[in-house]
């Protein structure tokens, strides 16, 4: 029988049959979550600055505002796990442990970059860190991630493929095909939908029918809807879902409700939303500042 996705009012679903929260053994782990988010924020701010100076060419999609998603998930990743995402990929690279200098070198077209300066912002990867891209075509990474999950299953290496996508990708036909295959073969893959509320300039509510985390329900894939601005909630959910995937329970869908502060890309002035909306998110829901306040309140730092 297919697992039932949690309702919107349930928040984080009880995971792995235990209901236990993700364990953090020391204050140093909490501090690392903060440092990792801050690294991504500062890196992206610098990338935006260099783009404005003409030192980065082509397309450039910044991850500012969404840092809690990838940092929370990757904090429970194991070495054998594989990761891939869309074109908004700089944060994922850094969270996977790729060298910031190598990533920036790629953005600026230098031979010291991860793809020797030929891939740029959207097309770099690191086999050493099990990061399989950056993909410039909307939704193209989803069937590739499903294939990587099949490789984990076939090789019996205990790995799980973490396949990230945006809310704009969920309407692509290859996503439905991938869900079907993953459910049929019980592949160890977690589909992470980063719902930042806008697909380019179109509101997610105007483009997608129904709840995104329920997209796997017809195939019996459990879904979870999470506050993607809270790094601890993200980590808690990811730990349980990854444990289930490793245990042979098949795929899962996690919808991370997050927000991007900048435009779709550096060429997007984002006039389709009010400045007050962005400022409200920055002031009251910023993942880094909120987590910083928690650490200070609890005496961690």
Buried (B, 14 or more C-beta within 10 A) or exposed (E): EEBEBBEEEEEBBEBBEEEEBBEBEEEEBBEBBBEBBBBBBEBBEEBBEBBEEEEBEBBBBBBBBBBBBBBBBBBBBEEEBBBBBBBBBBBBBBBBBBBBEBBBBBBBBEEEBBBEBEBBBBBBBBEEBBBBBBBBEBBBBBBBBBBBBBBBBEEEEEBBBBBBBBBBBBBBEBBBEBBBBBBEBBBBBBBBBBBBBBBEEBEBEEBBEEBBBBBBBEBBBBBBBBBBBBBBBBBBBBBBBBBBBBEEBBBBBBBBBBBBBBBBBBEBEBEEEEEEEBEEBBEEBBBBEBBBEBBEEEEBE
